[in-house]
Amino acid sequence: MADPAASPGIFAQMAAVPERSVADAAALDAALRDATAPFVVRGLVRDWPLVQAGQQSARAARDYIAARAKDVAFTVSVGQPGSGGRLFYDDTMAMNFRVGRGKLHDIFRHIASVEDQRDAPPIYLASIDMKAFFSGLTSDNPLALGDRDLLKSIWIGTRTRIAAHNDFPHNLACVAVGRRRFTLFSREQFRNLYLGPIDNTPAGRAVSMVDFHNPDLAAHPRFAQAAEAAQTVVLEPGDALYIPSLWWHHVEGLDPFNVLVNYWWRETPRWLGQPQNALNHAIMSIRELPADERAYWRDMFDYYVFGDPDLPRAHIPAQAQSVLGPLDPETAGRIRGFLLRQLSK
């Protein structure tokens, strides 16, 4: 079987993701704080026991993970045989995979039974909270990331292809077992990626409709511009990739068994709202208005949201500015409560 990491086509013409060396935790912290674009750190977590287990074999890695799993049900996605590992839509725009729940040792037994098959169905455990589902896995495989408020997740599966999407938090993705190819696009490339529905999605975020292994440039001509601006990298076990917030990334697990650990964090407090919710609400309440009214609301958004925050409140006494003043958990909660009441009517 040909090495999937050497796949021809668009990947061969893309620029490589820049690589950086970090001497210690302080250097990594500084690199993350200063970065405005993705970068790779080779071998950052090569000393993790999980990485070392994976170097022995896929079975050793599964045994290591299973020994630390809590006795709870895990959510797993199972795709179709012959799909090339692509977890995506089918011809009716329904998902081409089913979602179930099971104990981790049973899921791993299924993976072991199919991992050597050429057209095996993809099996994928996505974004599993390491603290909630495992005991000791995080502490035994540590990474010092300063004072960041981290969400630590693990992704486990067979060969998979995950369509290009983006995430709101910053992301440090650490490959623990197997190899992964990441293909990255800057934020503004979304128009060239031909995004699918924003409410019917494989995992909660809109994804590119382009098949990166067989792009149809007749249907998606602007994707050629995205490919010219893209960066790609194949990560080996122990390597890490920093993905800034909102950068688009297409992710492939290249080996029969793959494990990724990632760390997510926001630069803003968790009590702030999710921008995607605001977009969804704006589509519902503004998009279908007459053109002159849409223009008015565009102006209002510029005034209240995107413009100088002091302008709408400068003429109001500080004690009366309410949600127009600097936000804190109390005022954010007041807005959230108001929205819930309005949306429930």
Order of alpha helices (4+ residues) and beta strands (2+ residues): alpha-beta-alpha-beta-alpha-alpha-beta-beta-beta-alpha-beta-alpha-alpha-beta-beta-beta-beta-alpha-beta-beta-beta-beta-alpha-alpha-alpha
